[in-house]
């Protein structure tokens, strides 16, 4: 269970006040760190603002950042995210617990700190069409579509042209920053987040003389789109990062690179490929 903690508002005499909020994983260490951060922030004259934060600190792991993203996805143009990991190093959580004071000092000077860089990463936009209309949402890592009792059967169209009929466990559509998550387990490629693209990866497709899919993952650039039309009436499992829902009313889905991006506040350089190496290969590897 995630926690978001409230502390009293502090009114300093300084000219600039950063509005911040903390989302923690709810375990003992994350809760303690969250309280420490709030105490430091009060000393530094920062303003706790759960509704309109300039900066959201996620304390926990990558799952905590996914949770924070979905809490604040309605104000992506006004909020930047930064993560502390209380377990192993994460892709979105790259500060260590013992660096919290340094981080608080840097956030205090946000956005003027000279060391600060805002990086913007592409997202997946999902349009879910039903008889009632179209609902849209955003994924930081990925969206997946799976069958529930039966295998998924769906037509896949790229830029309004039929590409293939898929039969199997499901389809995963990921963002570049999500390419290192579920997509990687599916054999998809890792994409640098400076590339505005989405990746479509198959989840256990059936390939025989009747059903044939490409078998490789596909990378679509910005301004291309993919439509998935599941066989009518199927019970579907839709997942959006850590969230999931079962639905039987989906007529089709449209996936594309979102117009909006997520902003991460980087207070020191941590290149994507270094992150990949540290997560999957390790320091000692040759
Ligand atoms: P969680 O926090 O336990 O995360 C699951 C794992 O995915 C963790 O090890 C986490 O560090 C890692 N992860 C999350 N985002 C990542 C990223 N962008 N790059 C590299 N690793 C990343 O559980 P949760 O909160 O439910 O997380 C949901 C995520 O779990 C989904 O977005 C999906 O990417 C991932 N997932 C992976 C698989 C798989 O690899 N077979 C299956 C289902 C879900």
Boltz pocket constraint, residues with backbone or C-beta under 6 A from the ligand:
constraints:
  - pocket:
      binder: B
      contacts: [[A, 61], [A, 62], [A, 63], [A, 64], [A, 66], [A, 89], [A, 90], [A, 91], [A, 92], [A, 141], [A, 142], [A, 177], [A, 178], [A, 179], [A, 180], [A, 181], [A, 182], [A, 183], [A, 185], [A, 240], [A, 241], [A, 242]]
      max_distance: 6.0
